[in-house]
Every structure is written in structure tokens, then in C-alpha cells.
Amino acid sequence: MQTFSQPHFLYCYQTSELQLTALTFVKALRTADFKLYLEVLLQLIPWVFALDRIHYARNLPIHLRDMIALEELHPAIHNEFIAGRFVGQKTNNAFSSIALDQMSPTKDALFQHTLRAAYQAGQVWGQALITCPDLPEPSQWGWMKKETSWAPLWTTMPPISKGLKDLVTCQCKKMCKPPCLRPPKEKPKPKKQSRSNAEKCKAFRERLKHDEERNKLAKEKKKLDNLSYRLSLTPEQKEPNSETKSKINQD
């Protein structure tokens, strides 16, 4: 604690603590961890006051209060946020979630948002002084019917295809820019297990031993065949004939 009495070390300690808190906040967003997100928000509030960030100091406590109250007031939304749907999943890879306000909208999503803004400003507020205003059907202005209420129609585009999902799983180690020439990642092939020299020598000796036993059995079989052939001969066949005797005498 004597080290913190020095201004330089105290500044370094507070700066590293602030950086660690900021990195933890990024981790909570990237990993879609809502509980960690609330914990880091509570740690960030004193820092925004100390650094004189007026807008953050005004809005963060209110935002944190509303997020904590979701579990009692809106349990369905709270369950969705616990499941990680308070951020947007940019790709299928891990650690790729980002805040919803940082995701670039598609052309169709921007068009639907413009319709809702025009409906509110031009139709609702434009007829605010009329007792019984004649409002058009909200389904033509970026809204869709959901049971007994209206919900925003975020986009009319179909879901992303599998081919486009595969494009974000290339082998680029840094930021990838289209067109990417690297093929998608493939599953690593299992490597063949190489045997040591001792195992190779052992296998060679076993193979030699097997060959010797096979040759030995072949010789014994040949002897048995010759013996059985001799036993099957008759006495006349065993004695040589006259021609054979004459050949033997001539020799």
C-alpha cells in the first residue's frame, strides 16, 4: 500500500484497472454474457463520473436500473437476454457478437425503419390535433400484426444462405476483405501414427520368426507326404524291374 502513495504508481494502477474493466465489458458483449454485462456496467458508472462523461453519467444508471428490473417486470425479455440475444451475432465463430447499435443495417431494414419513422411523424403526429384521426393500416408502414398488438417488421429479406455463412469461416488470420481467395476451413485429417525404431525391429523379428515356422511346417509336410507315398506302394512296385536293373548295372 505504500507504493500507491506515489502519484505515478497510483496513476498506473488506476489506468490498468480502467483498461481491465473496459476489456471485460468488451468480453461481455463479444461472448453475449448478460450477467457479466450488468456487473461491468456497475463498475463503469463511477469511472464515467470521474472522467466527466456527462451523457454516460446521466444515462448509464437509468439503463442499469431498467436492465436489473427486467427479471421482475418482463421475465420473457429477461430470458431472451440471458440466452445472449441482447447483442447481435455477426458470424458463426465464437467471440463475434457485437452491440446491436454497431451492426450495419441492410437496405431493407433501413427502409422498414424509415417507414416506421414516417408513420409516426407524418401520420400520428401530423394528425395530433384531430379528434378522430384516420390512420392508415400500420402493416404498410413497417409493422406486423402479432396476436393482439403490433411489432416492428425488421426486414422482409430471407435468412442468410449456407454459402454466405461459409464465407466468414475462411483461414484469414487478420481482417478479411472480399474477395477472399482462401478456401473455407476443412476438418484436419487424422495423422498417421509413426512407429519407433524399436517397434519396427520387433515387427521385423516377428515376421522372420513367422517365415521360419512356415518353412519348417512346409518341410515336415513334404516328409509326411513322401512317407505316406512309400507306405502306399505294393512290394512289386517297391522292387525295380529288369530295365531299371540293367540301367543301374550299366551305370
Backbone bond lengths (Angstrom), bond angles and torsions (degrees), N, CA, C in turn:
res aa  C-N    CA-C-N  psi(-1)  N-CA   C-N-CA  omega(-1)  CA-C   N-CA-C  phi
1 M - - - 1.459 - - 1.529 111.88 -
2 Q 1.332 117.81 -21.25 1.448 119.77 177.16 1.525 111.38 -67.10
3 T 1.334 116.31 -27.17 1.465 119.90 179.50 1.519 111.07 -65.90
4 F 1.365 117.38 -36.45 1.456 120.93 -177.67 1.525 112.48 -71.20
5 S 1.309 117.88 -12.29 1.460 119.91 176.97 1.526 111.78 -72.72
6 Q 1.322 116.25 -19.26 1.457 120.63 176.66 1.531 109.37 -80.32
7 P 1.322 119.64 131.43 1.474 121.72 -176.70 1.527 113.05 -59.47
8 H 1.323 116.88 -38.71 1.466 119.47 -177.28 1.524 111.24 -65.24
9 F 1.323 117.17 -48.45 1.458 120.10 -179.15 1.531 111.36 -68.14
10 L 1.325 116.97 -34.12 1.457 119.86 177.62 1.524 110.90 -65.40
11 Y 1.329 116.46 -40.24 1.469 120.47 177.57 1.530 110.81 -64.51
12 C 1.329 117.45 -44.43 1.470 120.90 179.16 1.523 111.03 -62.64
13 Y 1.313 117.01 -39.88 1.463 120.50 -179.82 1.528 111.02 -65.80
14 Q 1.327 116.96 -45.47 1.461 120.03 -179.52 1.526 111.46 -67.38
15 T 1.335 116.61 -36.90 1.467 119.57 178.37 1.521 111.42 -65.74
16 S 1.323 117.20 -43.98 1.468 120.35 178.28 1.525 111.32 -65.49
17 E 1.324 117.52 -34.96 1.466 120.30 177.59 1.525 111.01 -67.11
18 L 1.334 116.68 -39.82 1.462 120.51 176.86 1.523 111.04 -65.52
19 Q 1.318 117.64 -42.04 1.462 120.76 178.60 1.523 111.43 -64.24
20 L 1.328 116.71 -40.09 1.459 119.93 178.17 1.521 111.05 -64.55
21 T 1.328 117.49 -39.24 1.465 120.89 177.65 1.525 110.90 -65.19
22 A 1.337 116.69 -41.61 1.467 120.07 178.89 1.522 111.41 -65.23
23 L 1.334 117.57 -40.67 1.463 120.54 178.61 1.527 111.08 -67.40
24 T 1.318 117.12 -35.47 1.464 120.02 176.46 1.522 110.88 -66.35
25 F 1.329 116.71 -35.35 1.464 120.70 176.22 1.526 110.83 -64.50
26 V 1.327 116.38 -42.16 1.471 120.23 176.59 1.525 110.46 -63.24
27 K 1.326 116.80 -40.52 1.465 120.70 178.38 1.521 111.12 -61.96
28 A 1.343 117.27 -41.03 1.464 120.49 179.45 1.521 111.31 -61.85
29 L 1.332 117.00 -37.98 1.462 120.07 178.25 1.519 111.33 -73.56
30 R 1.325 117.02 -44.05 1.466 120.81 -176.59 1.525 112.22 -65.83
31 T 1.320 116.76 -35.62 1.468 120.78 -178.50 1.514 112.70 -95.57
32 A 1.349 118.29 1.60 1.473 122.98 178.66 1.527 111.48 57.11
33 D 1.328 116.32 45.08 1.466 122.44 179.56 1.529 108.00 -101.49
34 F 1.333 116.80 102.34 1.462 120.92 -174.33 1.529 111.64 -71.47
35 K 1.324 117.74 -37.62 1.465 120.38 179.41 1.530 110.92 -64.51
36 L 1.320 116.30 -44.18 1.463 119.52 176.70 1.522 111.06 -64.99
37 Y 1.318 116.68 -33.03 1.463 121.83 178.08 1.528 110.99 -61.31
38 L 1.340 117.40 -44.08 1.464 120.83 179.00 1.528 111.45 -68.00
39 E 1.323 116.78 -38.48 1.464 119.74 179.59 1.529 111.40 -64.24
40 V 1.329 116.59 -41.11 1.466 120.01 -178.64 1.529 110.80 -72.03
41 L 1.334 117.32 -34.09 1.464 119.34 176.50 1.522 111.10 -60.15
42 L 1.329 116.02 -41.40 1.462 120.13 178.03 1.527 111.53 -63.01
43 Q 1.328 117.29 -33.27 1.465 120.68 178.29 1.531 112.15 -77.88
44 L 1.335 117.37 -26.01 1.465 120.55 -177.61 1.525 113.01 -80.36
45 I 1.318 117.88 -25.53 1.469 120.40 -175.28 1.529 112.23 -58.80
46 P 1.347 121.02 -46.32 1.477 118.67 177.00 1.525 113.50 -60.99
47 W 1.333 117.02 -31.39 1.461 119.57 -178.82 1.530 111.57 -70.22
48 V 1.333 118.42 -39.72 1.469 119.68 -179.55 1.527 110.85 -68.27
49 F 1.335 117.31 -30.51 1.467 119.25 173.77 1.526 110.84 -70.32
50 A 1.344 115.83 -41.91 1.465 119.27 -178.40 1.523 111.82 -67.21
51 L 1.337 117.07 -34.38 1.463 121.45 -179.39 1.524 112.39 -89.04
52 D 1.339 117.21 2.94 1.466 123.05 175.22 1.531 111.85 61.87
53 R 1.331 115.21 43.89 1.461 120.33 173.72 1.528 107.56 -92.30
54 I 1.332 115.63 96.25 1.463 120.62 -166.88 1.524 111.76 -63.59
55 H 1.332 117.24 -48.00 1.462 120.08 -175.33 1.526 111.10 -66.48
56 Y 1.336 116.89 -42.89 1.462 119.44 177.76 1.528 110.71 -65.55
57 A 1.339 116.65 -40.29 1.461 119.72 179.79 1.523 111.69 -65.27
58 R 1.322 117.23 -28.44 1.458 120.44 179.74 1.529 112.12 -81.54
59 N 1.330 117.13 -36.35 1.463 119.98 -170.88 1.523 114.33 -98.34
60 L 1.325 118.23 -30.33 1.467 119.57 -176.22 1.524 113.40 -61.89
61 P 1.344 120.82 -44.31 1.468 118.49 177.70 1.526 113.54 -60.84
62 I 1.339 116.55 -37.47 1.468 119.54 178.35 1.520 110.52 -68.07
63 H 1.321 115.91 -42.03 1.468 119.97 178.82 1.525 111.19 -62.85
64 L 1.328 117.10 -43.10 1.461 120.58 179.09 1.525 111.06 -64.58
65 R 1.338 116.82 -40.19 1.467 120.18 177.80 1.526 111.45 -61.07
66 D 1.329 117.17 -43.30 1.466 120.62 -179.74 1.525 111.59 -68.10
67 M 1.325 117.58 -37.69 1.461 120.12 179.88 1.529 111.67 -68.08
68 I 1.339 116.99 -36.76 1.466 119.75 178.37 1.524 110.79 -69.71
69 A 1.329 117.07 -33.67 1.467 121.05 -178.65 1.520 113.13 -77.44
70 L 1.320 118.52 -6.98 1.467 120.15 -178.89 1.521 112.11 -62.05
71 E 1.322 117.76 -35.40 1.465 120.88 -175.98 1.521 111.71 -61.44
72 E 1.339 118.09 -32.57 1.461 121.23 -179.93 1.522 112.16 -94.94
73 L 1.329 117.07 -40.49 1.461 120.01 -175.31 1.524 112.73 -82.50
74 H 1.308 117.26 -40.82 1.468 121.39 -177.55 1.529 108.85 -134.59
75 P 1.323 118.91 77.49 1.476 120.59 -176.87 1.517 113.42 -63.53
76 A 1.343 117.74 -30.88 1.469 119.66 179.95 1.527 110.43 -65.60
77 I 1.336 116.27 -44.42 1.464 119.51 178.28 1.522 110.40 -66.95
78 H 1.328 116.36 -37.10 1.468 119.80 178.99 1.521 111.01 -62.39
79 N 1.330 117.34 -40.81 1.468 120.55 178.36 1.523 111.31 -65.26
80 E 1.333 116.69 -36.75 1.463 119.77 177.10 1.527 110.94 -65.31
81 F 1.325 116.57 -40.32 1.468 120.09 179.60 1.521 111.23 -68.98
82 I 1.345 116.98 -37.67 1.463 120.06 177.46 1.529 110.11 -63.19
83 A 1.343 116.60 -34.03 1.465 121.00 178.08 1.521 112.64 -73.88
84 G 1.343 117.56 -3.65 1.460 120.45 175.65 1.502 115.10 99.69
85 R 1.346 117.96 11.89 1.462 120.32 -176.10 1.528 112.48 -94.09
86 F 1.324 117.99 19.75 1.464 120.08 172.70 1.525 110.86 -88.99
87 V 1.327 117.16 -3.30 1.461 123.12 175.62 1.525 108.13 -130.11
88 G 1.313 115.76 170.64 1.456 121.22 179.04 1.511 111.74 -102.36
89 Q 1.330 115.73 137.62 1.464 121.22 178.26 1.522 107.99 -89.22
90 K 1.334 116.20 108.26 1.462 119.95 -174.94 1.514 111.96 -73.86
91 T 1.327 117.86 -43.43 1.461 122.58 178.38 1.516 108.85 -135.52
92 N 1.342 115.65 179.30 1.461 120.47 177.79 1.523 112.50 -81.40
93 N 1.304 117.67 -8.17 1.456 120.41 -179.13 1.524 110.86 -76.40
94 A 1.326 115.44 156.44 1.455 120.21 177.32 1.529 110.43 -70.40
95 F 1.338 115.79 156.17 1.458 122.77 177.74 1.529 111.12 60.12
96 S 1.340 116.89 38.73 1.463 120.25 -178.80 1.517 112.65 -122.14
97 S 1.334 118.41 9.56 1.461 120.61 178.52 1.526 109.62 -77.63
98 I 1.325 115.96 144.63 1.458 121.53 177.96 1.519 108.33 -136.11
99 A 1.326 115.78 164.05 1.460 120.53 178.36 1.523 110.31 -63.60
100 L 1.331 115.14 147.67 1.462 119.37 -175.39 1.525 111.93 -64.25
101 D 1.340 117.29 -32.43 1.460 118.77 -179.45 1.523 112.79 -75.03
102 Q 1.331 117.80 -7.90 1.462 121.59 177.86 1.522 112.61 -98.14
103 M 1.310 117.22 -7.27 1.464 120.61 179.31 1.522 109.18 -82.18
104 S 1.310 116.00 128.63 1.456 120.30 179.14 1.522 109.49 -72.95
105 P 1.340 118.44 127.05 1.466 120.09 -177.78 1.520 111.52 -74.52
106 T 1.296 115.21 155.24 1.458 120.02 173.40 1.531 109.24 -77.35
107 K 1.300 115.84 170.04 1.457 120.31 -179.07 1.522 110.62 -64.19
108 D 1.320 116.43 -38.90 1.463 119.77 -179.14 1.528 111.09 -70.52
109 A 1.354 117.26 -40.21 1.464 119.89 178.73 1.527 111.12 -64.07
110 L 1.327 117.01 -38.90 1.464 120.52 176.96 1.529 111.02 -65.56
111 F 1.324 117.27 -36.29 1.463 120.91 178.46 1.525 111.16 -66.74
112 Q 1.344 116.96 -42.23 1.466 120.22 178.15 1.528 111.09 -64.87
113 H 1.330 117.10 -38.62 1.466 120.46 177.64 1.529 110.80 -65.19
114 T 1.326 117.14 -38.48 1.464 120.90 177.80 1.520 110.84 -64.76
115 L 1.327 116.87 -38.52 1.468 120.30 177.63 1.528 111.02 -62.88
116 R 1.326 117.40 -42.73 1.464 119.97 179.84 1.530 111.39 -65.24
117 A 1.343 115.86 -40.40 1.467 119.06 178.15 1.525 111.18 -65.72
118 A 1.328 117.38 -40.67 1.464 120.95 178.64 1.529 111.08 -66.80
119 Y 1.322 116.80 -35.99 1.472 120.40 178.51 1.529 110.51 -65.40
120 Q 1.331 116.49 -42.68 1.459 119.91 -179.00 1.527 111.59 -70.11
121 A 1.343 116.38 -43.07 1.464 119.28 -176.25 1.527 112.16 -78.90
122 G 1.334 116.39 -45.34 1.458 119.19 -173.81 1.513 114.54 -83.67
123 Q 1.337 116.68 -36.75 1.460 119.73 -175.04 1.535 112.13 -94.95
124 V 1.339 116.35 -52.13 1.468 119.14 -175.66 1.527 110.81 -74.26
125 W 1.334 117.32 -56.73 1.460 119.52 -178.62 1.539 111.74 -71.16
126 G 1.320 116.90 -30.30 1.461 119.22 179.52 1.514 113.23 -67.61
127 Q 1.330 117.78 -23.08 1.464 121.91 179.09 1.533 110.95 -113.96
128 A 1.340 115.62 27.46 1.466 119.26 -176.67 1.524 112.31 -66.49
129 L 1.340 118.42 -27.97 1.464 121.32 -178.48 1.517 112.91 -88.36
130 I 1.306 117.71 -3.12 1.462 121.33 179.07 1.518 108.80 -88.03
131 T 1.309 117.22 136.58 1.467 121.06 -176.62 1.517 111.46 -65.74
132 C 1.300 117.46 -51.24 1.476 121.82 178.88 1.527 108.26 -121.19
133 P 1.301 117.94 83.94 1.471 119.82 -177.49 1.526 111.39 -70.46
134 D 1.289 114.80 147.52 1.467 121.67 177.81 1.530 107.78 -98.49
135 L 1.329 115.68 93.77 1.462 120.80 -177.39 1.520 110.52 -90.63
136 P 1.320 118.26 140.34 1.472 120.57 177.43 1.525 111.27 -72.29
137 E 1.309 115.52 170.14 1.464 120.93 179.86 1.531 109.83 -65.92
138 P 1.350 118.55 126.59 1.476 119.72 -178.94 1.521 113.96 -64.44
139 S 1.346 117.95 -18.37 1.466 119.57 -178.71 1.520 112.38 -64.71
140 Q 1.335 117.15 -19.52 1.459 120.60 177.75 1.529 112.57 -92.13
141 W 1.337 116.03 3.87 1.463 120.28 -174.98 1.530 111.31 -130.01
142 G 1.310 117.66 39.74 1.462 121.12 173.38 1.513 114.96 83.91
143 W 1.330 117.80 20.59 1.460 121.63 178.10 1.523 109.47 -124.49
144 M 1.326 116.26 157.11 1.461 121.33 176.86 1.521 109.28 -135.23
145 K 1.328 114.66 147.18 1.462 121.01 -178.58 1.517 109.74 -75.71
146 K 1.340 117.01 128.20 1.457 122.73 179.18 1.519 107.84 -133.72
147 E 1.359 114.94 99.96 1.464 122.27 -176.06 1.530 109.69 58.71
148 T 1.332 117.55 -112.21 1.469 120.18 -177.05 1.524 112.78 -104.92
149 S 1.318 118.00 9.04 1.467 120.77 -177.71 1.525 109.39 -134.99
150 W 1.326 114.97 177.18 1.454 122.23 178.69 1.524 109.50 -110.27
151 A 1.337 115.99 137.46 1.462 122.34 179.98 1.524 108.69 -124.24
152 P 1.328 118.46 149.75 1.471 120.35 179.71 1.531 111.52 -63.34
153 L 1.302 115.65 138.27 1.463 122.34 173.51 1.526 107.01 -92.71
154 W 1.319 115.87 102.84 1.459 119.43 -172.14 1.520 112.16 -70.80
155 T 1.313 117.28 -40.73 1.467 120.10 -179.04 1.517 109.10 -162.45
156 T 1.307 115.39 154.10 1.463 121.50 175.36 1.522 111.64 -108.02
157 M 1.321 116.58 4.41 1.459 120.60 -179.21 1.522 110.16 -77.49
158 P 1.342 118.22 149.26 1.474 120.89 178.23 1.515 110.79 -69.79
159 P 1.338 117.36 162.92 1.473 120.03 178.23 1.523 111.14 -62.13
160 I 1.306 115.23 158.27 1.457 121.05 -179.46 1.526 109.98 -65.11
161 S 1.308 116.45 140.47 1.456 120.75 -178.14 1.522 110.79 -79.18
162 K 1.327 115.26 165.34 1.461 120.18 -179.13 1.525 111.04 -66.30
163 G 1.336 116.75 -33.64 1.457 119.26 179.99 1.518 112.56 -62.84
164 L 1.335 116.39 -37.86 1.457 119.18 178.41 1.519 111.51 -72.27
165 K 1.331 117.11 -31.78 1.463 119.52 177.00 1.520 110.85 -66.32
166 D 1.331 116.49 -34.72 1.462 119.12 -179.75 1.524 112.24 -69.15
167 L 1.327 117.16 -22.42 1.459 119.62 -178.84 1.524 112.34 -68.25
168 V 1.319 117.32 -24.10 1.465 120.43 -178.32 1.513 111.67 -90.84
169 T 1.319 117.59 9.59 1.469 120.81 178.74 1.523 110.09 -118.76
170 C 1.326 117.10 39.53 1.459 120.38 179.56 1.522 109.28 -78.15
171 Q 1.310 116.19 -178.92 1.458 122.18 -176.49 1.525 112.44 -96.60
172 C 1.304 118.32 15.59 1.458 120.88 179.01 1.524 109.66 -70.80
173 K 1.325 116.37 129.19 1.461 120.90 -179.90 1.527 111.62 -84.22
174 K 1.333 117.70 -23.49 1.455 120.93 178.65 1.523 109.01 -112.09
175 M 1.321 116.10 -165.52 1.459 120.52 -179.10 1.522 109.98 -61.78
176 C 1.309 116.22 127.90 1.464 121.96 -177.25 1.522 109.07 -96.42
177 K 1.311 116.16 134.71 1.450 121.31 177.84 1.524 108.85 -121.47
178 P 1.327 118.02 137.53 1.463 119.56 179.06 1.517 110.45 -69.80
179 P 1.325 119.97 150.32 1.472 124.30 -6.78 1.524 111.94 -81.68
180 C 1.311 116.81 132.34 1.463 121.27 -178.94 1.525 108.71 -85.17
181 L 1.324 116.13 126.99 1.460 121.00 -178.32 1.513 112.54 -91.72
182 R 1.325 117.37 -5.82 1.461 119.48 -179.31 1.523 109.59 -84.14
183 P 1.320 117.65 137.62 1.470 119.83 179.33 1.519 110.35 -72.34
184 P 1.348 117.51 161.52 1.462 119.78 175.90 1.517 111.27 -61.89
185 K 1.318 114.86 158.15 1.457 120.31 -179.27 1.517 110.45 -66.02
186 E 1.298 116.29 137.09 1.456 122.34 176.60 1.517 109.13 -109.99
187 K 1.299 114.17 154.93 1.454 118.78 178.11 1.522 109.67 -67.73
188 P 1.312 117.97 132.46 1.476 119.60 -178.98 1.514 111.39 -63.71
189 K 1.328 115.06 135.01 1.453 119.91 179.39 1.524 109.92 -75.97
190 P 1.314 116.50 142.84 1.477 118.05 180.00 1.522 111.09 -66.13
191 K 1.307 115.98 132.92 1.459 121.00 -179.09 1.523 110.54 -79.48
192 K 1.341 114.67 143.28 1.455 119.46 177.34 1.527 109.43 -73.02
193 Q 1.300 114.82 133.84 1.454 119.56 -179.55 1.525 109.74 -76.91
194 S 1.315 116.33 119.05 1.461 121.60 179.62 1.519 109.99 -83.60
195 R 1.349 115.25 135.41 1.457 119.96 -179.69 1.521 110.13 -87.58
196 S 1.298 115.29 149.54 1.458 120.69 178.43 1.530 109.91 -76.37
197 N 1.335 117.03 169.65 1.466 121.75 179.65 1.524 111.46 -64.15
198 A 1.328 116.86 -36.63 1.468 119.49 178.98 1.523 111.18 -63.87
199 E 1.344 116.20 -40.72 1.464 119.44 178.89 1.525 110.85 -67.08
200 K 1.349 116.83 -38.46 1.461 119.79 178.25 1.529 111.19 -64.36
201 C 1.347 117.94 -42.55 1.472 121.37 178.43 1.525 110.86 -63.96
202 K 1.309 116.17 -40.15 1.460 119.72 179.21 1.524 110.96 -63.97
203 A 1.332 116.72 -43.01 1.460 119.66 178.14 1.524 111.43 -65.21
204 F 1.352 118.00 -36.54 1.465 120.89 178.89 1.525 111.17 -66.37
205 R 1.341 116.77 -41.74 1.468 119.63 178.45 1.528 111.09 -65.27
206 E 1.304 117.43 -39.71 1.466 119.76 178.04 1.525 110.88 -64.48
207 R 1.327 117.46 -36.78 1.460 120.00 178.74 1.523 111.08 -67.95
208 L 1.352 117.91 -40.37 1.464 120.86 176.44 1.523 111.34 -63.51
209 K 1.320 116.07 -42.18 1.459 119.82 178.99 1.518 110.99 -63.40
210 H 1.300 116.61 -39.01 1.463 120.22 178.27 1.526 111.01 -65.71
211 D 1.350 117.78 -39.79 1.463 120.86 178.52 1.530 111.31 -65.85
212 E 1.333 117.33 -39.87 1.468 120.18 178.40 1.524 111.20 -64.06
213 E 1.308 117.54 -43.28 1.465 120.25 178.51 1.522 111.03 -64.23
214 R 1.314 117.31 -37.39 1.461 120.08 179.33 1.525 110.98 -67.44
215 N 1.345 118.29 -41.41 1.469 121.09 177.15 1.524 111.47 -65.42
216 K 1.332 116.70 -38.19 1.462 120.51 178.73 1.521 111.27 -64.66
217 L 1.312 116.91 -42.61 1.465 120.17 177.55 1.520 111.19 -65.46
218 A 1.329 117.55 -35.36 1.464 120.20 178.87 1.534 110.87 -66.22
219 K 1.351 118.10 -39.56 1.466 120.98 177.62 1.523 111.29 -65.98
220 E 1.320 117.27 -44.22 1.463 120.14 178.80 1.521 110.93 -63.05
221 K 1.303 117.30 -37.72 1.462 120.05 178.37 1.530 110.75 -65.39
222 K 1.334 116.08 -38.34 1.461 119.86 178.85 1.523 111.21 -65.49
223 K 1.355 117.38 -40.03 1.459 120.81 177.00 1.522 111.41 -63.41
224 L 1.313 116.77 -42.44 1.467 120.18 178.95 1.521 111.26 -64.65
225 D 1.326 117.06 -36.74 1.467 119.74 177.98 1.532 110.64 -65.61
226 N 1.337 117.59 -42.04 1.468 120.56 178.12 1.524 111.35 -64.53
227 L 1.344 116.06 -40.85 1.463 119.38 179.92 1.519 111.80 -65.61
228 S 1.320 116.13 -42.59 1.469 118.95 179.00 1.526 111.08 -66.65
229 Y 1.336 116.53 -32.71 1.471 119.08 177.56 1.528 111.19 -67.53
230 R 1.330 117.76 -40.90 1.465 121.12 179.21 1.527 111.44 -66.40
231 L 1.304 115.35 -39.47 1.470 118.09 179.61 1.522 112.03 -67.47
232 S 1.294 116.09 -26.70 1.470 118.62 -179.23 1.537 113.12 -81.02
233 L 1.371 119.02 -9.55 1.465 121.14 -179.22 1.530 110.75 -77.07
234 T 1.345 116.00 148.00 1.470 122.50 175.79 1.532 109.06 -84.42
235 P 1.371 118.59 164.58 1.481 119.71 177.69 1.523 113.30 -58.63
236 E 1.358 116.94 -36.36 1.462 118.99 178.65 1.526 111.12 -65.22
237 Q 1.352 115.12 -38.40 1.459 118.09 -179.99 1.518 111.65 -70.75
238 K 1.354 115.51 -29.13 1.460 118.11 179.82 1.529 111.72 -71.16
239 E 1.441 118.09 -35.85 1.463 120.92 179.94 1.522 110.11 -77.71
240 P 1.306 120.66 137.95 1.462 121.93 179.67 1.531 110.72 -75.64
241 N 1.295 120.85 147.11 1.461 125.67 -179.89 1.535 109.96 -78.62
242 S 1.349 115.90 179.23 1.475 121.32 -175.79 1.520 111.80 -65.33
243 E 1.315 116.70 -40.50 1.461 119.48 -179.98 1.521 110.77 -62.96
244 T 1.331 115.26 -41.64 1.471 118.98 179.52 1.522 110.29 -65.23
245 K 1.396 117.02 -38.51 1.459 119.84 178.67 1.523 111.56 -64.60
246 S 1.352 116.02 -41.39 1.473 118.77 -179.61 1.518 111.30 -63.80
247 K 1.335 116.03 -37.92 1.467 119.44 177.50 1.519 111.19 -65.09
248 I 1.347 114.63 -39.45 1.470 118.02 179.15 1.531 110.68 -65.19
249 N 1.410 116.48 -40.73 1.459 119.52 179.82 1.532 111.34 -66.10
250 Q 1.324 115.73 -41.09 1.463 118.37 178.76 1.521 111.55 -60.90
251 D 1.288 114.78 -37.69 1.474 117.87 178.49 1.525 110.69 -67.95
